[in-house]
Structures are given as structure tokens and as C-alpha cells.
Amino acid sequence: MRLDRKILDNAAVSRALSHLLARYVLTVSRTARLAIVPPDALDVALAEAPAIFTFWHGLAMMARYAIPADLPIVPMVARNAAANVIADAAGTVGVRTIRASGAQHARTQLKKGGASGFRQALRELAAGNSVLMTADVPKVAQVSGKGVIQLARLSGRPIIPIAYVSRYGLRFNNWDRMVVDLPFSPATVRHGTPIRVPADADDETIERLRRSLTEELDRITQDAYQRTGIAEKFKPGPTNQDLVADG
């Protein structure tokens, strides 16, 4: 077992990190100098709710602050040691979570909780709660999987692509291009065009909408980077959309 996994599996350490993370994210949100694009994005989000808000995995830290503060929301958080810290941090501020993530291979679906998480997300949407989830295929940055499209199809609720981009942040060269946003930063919240999936959508339609979601997320994320003054730091996703699986 890796050293970082051993540390995160320690209950006391994990609990302490969760509280620190919750306080840090709150500090970032309270000190941000925020621009919202388009200006009526939050009003549209409220009118569309309950909705499925989705974003690129690397911009997860501040995604909750890209949607209306008073909107009932249930984030989907993966099942692993690092994600436990995130879920517990959400819990410290009274936010329930769905513990699940997608998987590229069927043999890992049970471990990652994909099917049970999908069912819970459907129940949350039916109960009037919005869902916050990443769009990426696991371990493939900026390529949307089909899971979010299928969730929209079965729930009848719209998908709203979102991005929260800070000018000042620590940007890592890992698989999801993770960003740790810094306090006292200009930031842009960018919403895309809501995407609706017909209940009778066939495989061809699902694939077309999956590609459209990928393109829309890259478009609004790039625009947010440009508006925040760091256009050169945006990295587009892969051009080969055939990388996608059912995640």
C-alpha cells in the first residue's frame, strides 16, 4: 500500500484533513472576485432545476460555487481514500453526497459503485434535488462519458455544463489536470447551453449528445480561462473521441 493511502486511511488524519479542506474551500469562495457568464446563468439554473450540473474533473474543487447557493444539490464523489476526505468535507457543511464514479471496465463497476450511484442520482432528481457530477471518462481528461447522458435520458432533467476558473491556482500535470484554486483570486463562473436528452434516444443520438457535451464543456471552460486572463493555461481535450467508454 502506498504511503499516501496509508495516511488517508487513518481515520483521525482523514477527519482533520476534511475539516481543513472545508475551511479552505470556504475561504477561497468568500475571497474570490467573481464574474458570472452569462449574467443570468444562475437565474436560468434555478429555473431549470432540478438539473444535472456537470464539469471537467480537474476543476472539481470549486464546482459547487458555480451554481446557485440555495439550490438543493447532491454531489457525486468517488469511492477511494482521497475522495473520502472530499465527501467528509462536504458533510461538515451539511452536504449529502452520492458515493460512486464511472468505470471503463465492467469488472470495476461494482467496486466503484457506478450502478448504485446512478440509481441514487435518479432518486435525487425525482425528489427535486439537483446532481453535481464530473463528465470525464475515468482517467481520460476532457472526454465525456455516456453516463451523464443516460442519467438525463432516464430522469428527463437537463444537463447544464459549468466551469469555475480562478486566475490564481496550482495546476498539476496529472491525468485530470487538477487545479487547486487560491484565495483572493479573480474567477469566472461559466455556464453552457442546457442539453436535453429525449427519453427515446437511440444509441446514435446518445453518442451525438455525448460528443456535443464534450465540445460544450471544452468551449465554456476555454472561454472561462480567456475571460479570467489565463487563456494560455487552457489545454483542450484529446481530438480522438473514440477513447470514450460507457463510463
N, C-alpha and C positions, 0 to 999 in steps of 0.2 A: 504494500500500500504506500502511495506517495506521501511525503511529509505533509503537504498542504491538506490532503484528505484526512490524515490523522488529526491535524489541528482542528479542522472544521467539524469533524465527528465528535469532538469534545463538547458536551452539552453546555458547559459554563462559558467556554470560549465562543461558541456559536451564538449563545444568548447575548453576550456582551457585544459582539460584532453586529448583531441585529439592531440593538439599540443605537449603536454608533451610526450605522447606516441610515436608520430612520431620521436621526437628528441631522445628519449631514445633508440628506436629500431635502429635508425641510428648509435648511439654511440656504441651499442653492436656489430653491424655489422662491424664497422670500427676498433674496437679494438680486434676483435676475431682473434685467431691464428688457421687458418682453414686448415683442411685436407679434401681432396675430394676423395671419394672412389666409384667406381673405378676411376683411374686418368683421364680417358677420358669421365667421366659421363656427363660433361657439353657439350662436343662436340656431344655426342650421343643425348642429349636432343635437341640441336639445329637442328640436322639432322632429328629428329622425329617430330619436331613441324609443325603445332600446335598439342599440346598434352594435355591430362588431367593429371595434376600433383596432386597426392593425398597423404595424410599423416594422422597420428593419431591426433585427435582433441587436445590432451594435448600438442602437440608440434607445435601449430599454430603460436606462436609469431614470430619465425624466419624462417618460411617455405618459405617466398618469397626469402630469401637469399640462398635457396638450389637449385635454378635454375639460368640459365644464366641471368646476369643483363640486357642485351639488348634484351631479349626475350619479345615480347608483351604478357602481361598476365593480366587476369581479375580474381581476387579472388571472391569466393562466400562467403558472410558474412551473418550471420543470421539476423533476424528481432527481435531485443529486445534492451533494453536500453543500456546494456553493449556493444553489438555489434555495436550500433550506434557510440560509441566512436572509435571503431576499423575502421569502414568504413570511418568516418571523418578523422581519422589519415592517412588512405590511400589516401584520397582526398587531403590532404595538400601536398603530394608529387606527385600529378598528376596521381594517380592510380584510374581508374574506378572500381566499384565493382558490383557484382550481389547480390541483397539483397534477400536471400532465404535460407532455410535449409530444410532438410527432416523431416518427422514426422512418428511416429509409428502408428498413428490413422488417418483415413480419415477425421474425423471431424476437425482436426487441420491443414490439408494441406493448406487450403485457407489462414488462418492466417499466416502461416509460409512461404507462397509464393513458395511452392515446385514446383508446376506445371509451374507457370510463370517463375521461376528461371531456370527450366530445359529447357524451350523453349529459353530463352535468352542465356543460355550456348551453345545450339545448333547453334544459330545465330553467337555467338562469334567465335566458332570453324570454322564455314563455312567461316567467314570473315578472317580467318588466325590468330586469337588470341588464345593463349593457355588459359586454365582454371585451376585455383588453388582451390582445394576443399578438405574438410575432407572426410574420408571414413566411419567413425563410424556411426552405427545406433544411432539415437538420444538417449542420456542418457545411452548408453551401450558402454563403452570404449573398443576399440580394437576388435570390431566385425564389419566387413564391411557390409554395406547395399547393396542393388541391384541397387540403383540409379546411382552410378558411372559406373557400368557395362552396364546399359541400355543406358547411355549417350554415352559410347564408341560404343555400337552396332549401335545406330542410326546415330552417326556422322561419323563413320568409322575411328576415330582417336584413337591412342594408349593411354593406361593408363601407366603412369610412377610413380611407388611408390617412395616416397622420405622420408628422415628423416634428421633433423638438431638437433644435440645433443651437448649441451655445458657441459663441466665438472662442471662449477660453475653455479648453478641456484637454485632458490627457487622452491621446489617441493611440491605440495599440495595434500591432500588426498580427493579431491572432485571426482565427477563422472568420469571426463576425465583425472584425474591425471595431472592437468595443471602444466606446467613449465614456470617460469619467468626466462629467461636467464640473466646472469650477464655480465657486461663488462669485458674486459681483460681476457677472458677465452679461453683455447683450445677448439676447437669444431670440430666435424666431420659432413660433408655432405655426406650422403649415398644414392645412387640411386639403385633401384632394376631393375629386368628384365622387359622391356616393355611387357604389356599384351594387346593382340589384341582380339577383340570380333567379331566373324562373324556376318554379317548382318542378317543371317537366324538362329541365335542361338535360340534354344528352351528353355523351362523352365529348363530342366535338365542341359543344357550347361551353362545357366546363373547362376544357383546355384553352379555348379562346379567352374566356374571362380570367383564367389564371395568368395568362400572358399579359392581359390588359392590366391586371393588378400589379404585376411586376413592373411594367412600364410606368404606371401611375405613381407607384411608390418611389421609383428612381427619379421620376420627374419632379415630384414635390420636394423630395429630400435634396436634390441638387439645387432647386430654387431656394430652399431654406438656407443652404450653405452660401449661396450667392448673396442673398439678402443680408446675411449675418456678416458678410465681409471676408469669408474664408473659402471662396469658390475653389481655390487650388487644392484644398484638402479633401474635396469630394472624390470618391472613387466609384465609378459605375460598376454595376454587377456584370457577371460574365455574359457574353453575347450568345453562348450556346445554351439555349433554353431546354435542350434535350437532357440536361443534367437533372431535371426535376423528377421527383418520385411522388408517391402518394402521401408524403408527409404533411 
